[in-house]
Amino acid sequence: MSKKAKPWSVLLTVLLALTLLGACVDAGPAEPAGEEPDPASAAASSAAADFAKAPAPAKRPAPANTPAAEPDPTQVPAGEFSIRFLDVGQADAALITCDGKHMLIDGGNREDSSLLYSLLEKENITHLDYVVGTHPHEDHIGGIPGALERAAADVVLSPVTDYDSKAFANFKSAADANGGLIVPNAGDVYSLGSAHFSIVGANADPSSANNSSIVLRLMYGDTSFLFTGDAEREAEQVILNSGCALRSDVLKVGHHGSDTSTTYPFLREVMPQYAVISCGADNPYGHPDKGVLSRLRDAQVQVFRTDLQGDILCTSDGTTLTWEVEKNANVGTTPTARPTSPPTAAPGRHEASEKPATAPAPAPAMAGSVGSYIGSIHTKKVHRPFCSSLPHEKNRVYFDNLNNALNQGYVKCKRCF
């Protein structure tokens, strides 16, 4: 027998059904089965709305410790750069200044100590970043103690720490008061303001004081300078064999212009436009040697000489070199040269001028200006100026062009053509 449902339970069931039906209507259509809402789209929509409402943010400065960008090697420096080649007689000394930093390369003889002290005092220099004694001979390191009496030095470079001479003992003592002597190695690089210099040779032949010379290449912007101390042909060959970069605008001629240095192979690699020879007037060694002057002339190098022109000042803006000499701006510095009209200066370069004159001085006569080809009167071969088989000076004949030589029966040298 079946039981009858109670009236209140029927009513409760009807009310529950009506409630569930209302909830389904408010929820709207359901998401399709198997698809999830895209959070990225939602975030993007929200961000776009926020961006439209908010003002543009201010640009934030870079953190103070952000590393600086690498320097652009093609960028011309904005600082100041100069080299003063000092007239110290039959000796060597040069003062380099870059952006308020200073370097002394060699210091003349002992009697030049007072000259160096006075120069640094006049220039108000009390600090030298570098002092370089290229090798232990007195005519290069003798006057350095005078400079170190006036100015303290951070680094004193020397190819040796011991040498049997009074001049070297004084040099070493002055260096010891400034941290001692440092022997550099080929390949070492040092900074001098916005310039830098690299050691291309040191102790190439330790058995010879001259061939132990520190040879360094100084770079400022696109301009370059090679200082060779008293390095002779043996050291030059060692440096050539190393394959290091030697190309330089200015060559400080080795060993005061002695014939022991500045060989054709070395000159071919350096390819300087200018050369500076430091030597004494009427010195007993015959420096500069006529053969060296001839080689420089063949290479079409403009030569400056302290024995004839006194102090020589070279300044650079990173692209252009400007020269001033203390005296005799118009003197011929290569007496073996043949008379000729002065060649046109290379673009962006300035010839020497004697203070306070502003007119450019004529460049010394050069073989390439008289004749760009050199013939041998004995072999009847014609050579380029940099050929390693050039005849002796007295056996040469010069031609303005190659056709002139060939028309006169000369044949091309197989080594240089």
C-alpha positions as CSV (number, residue, x, y, z in Angstrom):
1,M,0.0,0.0,0.0
2,S,1.5,3.3,-1.1
3,K,2.0,6.3,1.2
4,K,0.7,9.8,0.3
5,A,3.2,12.6,0.1
6,K,2.8,15.3,2.7
7,P,1.7,18.7,1.4
8,W,4.7,20.7,2.8
9,S,7.3,18.4,1.1
10,V,5.7,19.0,-2.3
11,L,5.9,22.7,-1.7
12,L,9.6,22.5,-0.8
13,T,10.4,20.6,-4.0
14,V,8.7,23.2,-6.2
15,L,10.5,26.1,-4.6
16,L,13.9,24.4,-5.0
17,A,13.3,23.8,-8.7
18,L,12.4,27.5,-9.3
19,T,15.6,28.6,-7.5
20,L,17.8,26.4,-9.7
21,L,16.1,27.7,-12.9
22,G,16.8,31.3,-12.0
23,A,20.5,30.7,-11.4
24,C,21.0,29.1,-14.9
25,V,19.3,32.2,-16.5
26,D,21.7,34.7,-14.8
27,A,24.9,32.8,-15.6
28,G,24.5,33.3,-19.4
29,P,25.9,30.9,-21.9
30,A,28.6,28.6,-20.7
31,E,32.2,28.5,-22.1
32,P,32.6,25.9,-24.9
33,A,33.8,22.6,-23.6
34,G,37.6,22.1,-23.7
35,E,38.6,25.9,-24.0
36,E,40.4,27.8,-21.3
37,P,40.3,31.6,-21.0
38,D,43.5,33.3,-22.5
39,P,45.3,35.0,-19.6
40,A,47.7,36.8,-22.0
41,S,44.8,38.4,-23.9
42,A,43.2,39.4,-20.7
43,A,46.5,41.0,-19.4
44,A,47.1,42.8,-22.7
45,S,43.6,44.2,-22.7
46,S,44.0,45.4,-19.1
47,A,47.5,46.9,-19.8
48,A,46.2,48.7,-22.9
49,A,43.4,50.2,-20.8
50,D,45.8,51.3,-18.1
51,F,48.2,52.8,-20.7
52,A,45.4,54.8,-22.2
53,K,44.5,56.3,-18.8
54,A,48.0,56.9,-17.4
55,P,50.4,59.8,-18.5
56,A,53.6,58.9,-20.3
57,P,56.3,57.9,-17.8
58,A,59.4,60.2,-17.4
59,K,62.7,58.8,-18.9
60,R,64.8,57.3,-16.2
61,P,68.5,58.1,-16.1
62,A,71.0,55.2,-16.5
63,P,72.4,53.9,-13.2
64,A,75.6,55.5,-12.1
65,N,77.5,52.3,-12.3
66,T,76.6,51.5,-15.9
67,P,79.8,50.5,-17.7
68,A,81.1,53.0,-20.2
69,A,80.9,52.0,-23.9
70,E,84.1,50.8,-25.5
71,P,86.1,53.7,-27.0
72,D,85.7,54.2,-30.7
73,P,89.2,53.8,-32.3
74,T,88.2,56.1,-35.2
75,Q,87.1,58.9,-32.9
76,V,89.5,61.9,-32.7
77,P,90.5,62.7,-29.1
78,A,89.4,66.0,-27.7
79,G,92.5,66.5,-25.5
80,E,95.9,68.0,-26.1
81,F,99.0,66.2,-27.2
82,S,102.6,67.4,-27.8
83,I,106.2,66.1,-28.0
84,R,109.1,68.3,-27.4
85,F,112.4,66.9,-28.7
86,L,115.0,68.6,-26.6
87,D,118.3,69.9,-27.9
88,V,120.6,68.2,-25.5
89,G,123.6,68.0,-27.9
90,Q,125.0,64.6,-28.7
91,A,122.3,62.9,-26.5
92,D,118.6,62.2,-26.4
93,A,115.6,63.6,-24.5
94,A,111.9,64.0,-25.3
95,L,109.0,65.3,-23.2
96,I,105.5,64.1,-24.1
97,T,102.3,65.7,-22.7
98,C,98.8,64.3,-23.2
99,D,95.7,65.6,-21.4
100,G,97.8,66.8,-18.5
101,K,99.8,63.6,-18.2
102,H,103.5,63.6,-18.8
103,M,106.2,61.2,-20.0
104,L,109.9,61.7,-20.3
105,I,111.8,59.5,-22.7
106,D,115.5,59.7,-22.0
107,G,117.2,62.7,-20.3
108,G,120.5,63.6,-22.0
109,N,123.9,63.6,-20.3
110,R,124.6,64.3,-16.6
111,E,125.2,68.0,-17.4
112,D,121.6,68.2,-18.8
113,S,120.1,67.6,-15.3
114,S,119.7,71.3,-14.6
115,L,118.2,71.8,-18.1
116,L,115.5,69.2,-17.4
117,Y,114.8,70.5,-13.9
118,S,114.4,74.0,-15.4
119,L,112.1,72.8,-18.2
120,L,109.8,71.0,-15.8
121,E,109.8,74.0,-13.4
122,K,108.9,76.3,-16.3
123,E,106.1,74.0,-17.4
124,N,104.9,73.7,-13.8
125,I,105.3,69.9,-14.0
126,T,105.6,68.2,-10.6
127,H,104.5,64.8,-11.6
128,L,105.7,62.4,-14.4
129,D,103.5,59.5,-15.2
130,Y,106.3,57.7,-16.9
131,V,110.1,58.0,-17.2
132,V,111.7,55.8,-19.8
133,G,115.5,55.3,-19.9
134,T,115.7,53.5,-23.2
135,H,119.1,52.0,-22.4
136,P,121.9,52.5,-19.8
137,H,124.3,54.8,-21.7
138,E,124.9,58.2,-20.0
139,D,123.8,60.2,-23.0
140,H,120.3,58.8,-22.5
141,I,119.9,58.5,-18.7
142,G,122.5,60.9,-17.3
143,G,120.1,63.8,-16.9
144,I,117.1,61.9,-15.6
145,P,118.0,62.4,-11.9
146,G,117.6,66.1,-12.4
147,A,114.1,65.6,-13.7
148,L,113.2,63.3,-10.8
149,E,114.5,65.9,-8.4
150,R,111.8,68.2,-9.7
151,A,109.0,65.8,-10.3
152,A,108.0,62.5,-8.8
153,A,107.4,59.6,-11.2
154,D,104.8,56.8,-11.1
155,V,106.7,54.4,-13.4
156,V,110.4,54.3,-14.4
157,L,111.1,51.9,-17.2
158,S,114.6,50.5,-18.1
159,P,115.8,47.5,-20.0
160,V,118.2,46.6,-17.2
161,T,118.4,47.1,-13.4
162,D,122.2,47.0,-13.2
163,Y,124.9,48.6,-15.3
164,D,128.5,49.5,-14.3
165,S,128.6,53.3,-14.6
166,K,128.3,56.2,-12.3
167,A,125.6,57.7,-14.4
168,F,123.5,54.6,-14.2
169,A,124.0,54.3,-10.5
170,N,122.7,57.9,-10.1
171,F,119.7,57.0,-12.4
172,K,118.9,53.9,-10.4
173,S,119.1,55.7,-7.1
174,A,116.7,58.4,-8.3
175,A,114.4,55.6,-9.7
176,D,114.5,53.7,-6.3
177,A,113.1,56.8,-4.7
178,N,110.1,56.5,-7.1
179,G,109.3,52.9,-6.8
180,G,112.3,51.4,-8.5
181,L,113.2,50.3,-12.0
182,I,110.7,48.3,-14.0
183,V,111.9,46.1,-16.9
184,P,109.1,46.0,-19.6
185,N,108.4,43.2,-22.0
186,A,107.6,43.4,-25.7
187,G,103.9,43.6,-26.0
188,D,103.3,45.6,-22.8
189,V,100.8,48.5,-23.2
190,Y,100.5,51.6,-21.1
191,S,98.0,54.5,-21.1
192,L,99.0,58.2,-21.1
193,G,95.8,60.2,-21.0
194,S,93.9,59.5,-24.2
195,A,97.1,58.2,-25.8
196,H,98.7,54.9,-25.3
197,F,102.1,53.3,-26.1
198,S,103.2,49.7,-26.6
199,I,106.6,48.2,-26.1
200,V,107.6,46.7,-29.5
201,G,111.2,45.8,-28.5
202,A,113.3,45.5,-25.3
203,N,116.5,43.6,-24.7
204,A,116.5,42.3,-28.3
205,D,120.2,41.6,-27.8
206,P,121.1,41.8,-24.1
207,S,124.8,41.5,-24.9
208,S,124.8,45.0,-26.4
209,A,123.7,48.0,-24.5
210,N,122.5,49.7,-27.6
211,N,120.5,46.7,-28.8
212,S,118.9,46.3,-25.3
213,S,117.1,49.6,-26.1
214,I,113.4,50.0,-25.2
215,V,111.6,50.6,-28.5
216,L,108.1,51.9,-28.1
217,R,105.3,53.0,-30.4
218,L,103.1,55.8,-29.2
219,M,99.6,56.3,-30.5
220,Y,97.3,59.4,-30.3
221,G,94.2,59.2,-32.3
222,D,95.2,58.5,-35.9
223,T,98.8,59.7,-35.4
224,S,101.7,57.5,-34.3
225,F,105.3,57.9,-33.2
226,L,108.1,55.3,-33.0
227,F,111.0,55.9,-30.5
228,T,114.0,53.6,-31.0
229,G,116.6,54.6,-28.5
230,D,120.0,53.4,-29.9
231,A,118.7,50.2,-31.4
232,E,120.9,49.0,-34.2
233,R,120.3,46.8,-37.2
234,E,120.4,43.5,-35.1
235,A,117.7,44.8,-32.8
236,E,115.7,46.2,-35.7
237,Q,115.8,42.7,-37.3
238,V,114.6,41.0,-34.2
239,I,111.7,43.5,-34.0
240,L,110.9,42.9,-37.7
241,N,110.9,39.2,-37.1
242,S,108.4,39.6,-34.3
243,G,105.8,40.9,-36.8
244,C,104.6,43.7,-34.5
245,A,103.0,46.8,-35.9
246,L,105.6,49.5,-36.7
247,R,103.9,51.8,-39.2
248,S,104.3,55.3,-37.7
249,D,103.9,58.9,-38.9
250,V,107.1,60.0,-37.0
251,L,110.3,58.1,-36.5
252,K,112.7,59.1,-33.8
253,V,115.8,58.0,-35.7
254,G,117.9,55.4,-33.9
255,H,121.4,56.0,-32.5
256,H,121.5,59.7,-33.4
257,G,121.5,59.0,-37.1
258,S,124.4,56.5,-37.0
259,D,124.8,54.2,-40.0
260,T,124.3,51.2,-37.5
261,S,120.6,51.9,-37.5
262,T,117.6,52.8,-39.7
263,T,118.1,50.0,-42.2
264,Y,116.1,49.9,-45.4
265,P,114.0,46.9,-44.2
266,F,113.2,48.6,-41.0
267,L,112.4,51.9,-42.8
268,R,110.1,50.0,-45.2
269,E,108.0,48.7,-42.3
270,V,107.8,52.0,-40.4
271,M,107.1,54.1,-43.5
272,P,107.3,57.4,-41.7
273,Q,106.4,60.8,-43.1
274,Y,108.6,62.6,-40.6
275,A,111.9,61.8,-38.8
276,V,113.6,63.5,-35.9
277,I,117.4,63.1,-35.4
278,S,118.9,64.2,-32.1
279,C,122.6,64.8,-32.3
280,G,125.2,67.5,-31.4
281,A,126.5,70.0,-33.8
282,D,129.9,69.0,-35.3
283,N,130.0,65.9,-33.1
284,P,133.1,63.6,-33.4
285,Y,131.0,60.7,-34.7
286,G,129.9,62.2,-37.9
287,H,126.2,61.9,-36.9
288,P,123.9,61.9,-38.8
289,D,125.5,59.6,-41.2
290,K,125.2,60.5,-44.9
291,G,123.9,57.0,-45.7
292,V,121.1,57.3,-43.2
293,L,120.2,60.7,-44.6
294,S,120.2,59.1,-48.1
295,R,117.9,56.4,-47.0
296,L,115.5,58.9,-45.4
297,R,115.6,60.9,-48.6
298,D,114.9,57.9,-50.7
299,A,111.9,57.1,-48.5
300,Q,110.7,60.7,-49.0
301,V,110.8,61.5,-45.3
302,Q,111.0,65.1,-44.0
303,V,113.8,65.3,-41.5
304,F,114.1,67.5,-38.4
305,R,117.5,67.8,-36.6
306,T,118.3,69.2,-33.2
307,D,121.9,70.0,-34.2
308,L,120.5,72.4,-36.8
309,Q,117.1,73.5,-35.4
310,G,117.4,73.3,-31.6
311,D,114.3,72.2,-29.8
312,I,111.6,70.7,-32.0
313,L,108.0,70.7,-31.0
314,C,105.4,68.4,-32.6
315,T,101.7,68.8,-31.7
316,S,98.8,66.5,-32.8
317,D,95.0,66.9,-32.8
318,G,94.7,63.2,-33.4
319,T,94.7,63.6,-37.2
320,T,97.1,66.4,-38.1
321,L,100.7,67.0,-37.0
322,T,102.0,70.5,-36.6
323,W,105.7,71.3,-36.3
324,E,107.7,74.2,-34.8
325,V,111.5,74.5,-34.5
326,E,113.5,76.8,-32.3
327,K,115.7,78.1,-35.1
328,N,116.6,77.7,-38.8
329,A,113.2,76.6,-40.0
330,N,114.4,76.9,-43.7
331,V,117.7,75.0,-43.3
332,G,118.4,72.0,-45.4
333,T,118.4,69.0,-43.1
334,T,119.6,66.4,-45.6
335,P,122.7,67.9,-47.2
336,T,123.1,64.9,-49.5
337,A,119.9,65.8,-51.2
338,R,119.8,67.1,-54.7
339,P,118.4,70.6,-55.4
340,T,114.8,70.5,-56.2
341,S,111.6,72.4,-55.6
342,P,109.8,71.5,-52.3
343,P,107.1,68.8,-52.6
344,T,103.5,69.6,-51.7
345,A,102.7,68.6,-48.1
346,A,100.5,65.6,-47.6
347,P,96.8,66.4,-47.0
348,G,96.1,67.3,-43.5
349,R,99.7,67.9,-42.6
350,H,101.6,71.0,-41.8
351,E,105.3,71.7,-42.5
352,A,107.7,73.1,-39.9
353,S,107.6,76.7,-38.9
354,E,110.1,78.7,-36.8
355,K,108.6,80.5,-33.9
356,P,106.8,82.9,-34.3
357,A,106.8,82.6,-38.1
358,T,103.6,81.2,-39.6
359,A,104.8,80.6,-43.1
360,P,105.5,76.9,-43.8
361,A,109.1,76.0,-44.3
362,P,110.0,74.0,-47.5
363,A,110.5,70.3,-46.9
364,P,114.0,68.9,-47.6
365,A,114.7,67.8,-51.1
366,M,114.1,64.1,-51.6
367,A,115.1,61.5,-54.1
368,G,111.5,60.7,-54.9
369,S,111.0,64.4,-55.9
370,V,114.0,64.3,-58.3
371,G,113.3,60.8,-59.6
372,S,110.9,58.2,-58.3
373,Y,113.1,55.4,-59.7
374,I,116.8,54.7,-59.0
375,G,119.1,53.0,-61.5
376,S,122.4,51.4,-61.1
377,I,125.1,52.6,-63.5
378,H,126.8,49.2,-63.3
379,T,124.0,46.6,-63.4
380,K,121.7,48.8,-65.6
381,K,118.8,47.8,-63.3
382,V,116.1,50.2,-62.2
383,H,114.8,50.0,-58.6
384,R,112.0,51.4,-56.5
385,P,113.3,53.7,-53.7
386,F,112.6,51.0,-51.0
387,C,114.3,48.1,-52.8
388,S,116.7,46.2,-50.6
389,S,119.1,45.9,-53.5
390,L,119.7,49.7,-54.1
391,P,123.1,50.5,-55.4
392,H,125.7,52.6,-53.5
393,E,125.0,56.3,-53.6
394,K,127.9,57.0,-56.0
395,N,126.6,54.4,-58.5
396,R,123.0,55.7,-58.7
397,V,121.2,57.5,-61.4
398,Y,117.7,59.0,-60.9
399,F,114.7,58.9,-63.2
400,D,111.5,60.9,-63.1
401,N,109.5,58.0,-64.4
402,L,109.9,54.3,-65.3
403,N,109.6,54.8,-69.1
404,N,112.7,57.1,-69.1
405,A,114.7,54.4,-67.4
406,L,113.5,51.7,-69.8
407,N,114.1,53.9,-72.8
408,Q,117.7,54.3,-71.8
409,G,118.2,50.5,-71.6
410,Y,117.6,49.9,-67.9
411,V,115.7,46.7,-66.9
412,K,113.3,46.3,-63.9
413,C,114.8,44.8,-60.8
414,K,112.9,41.6,-60.1
415,R,113.1,42.1,-56.4
416,C,111.0,45.2,-56.2
417,F,108.9,45.0,-59.4
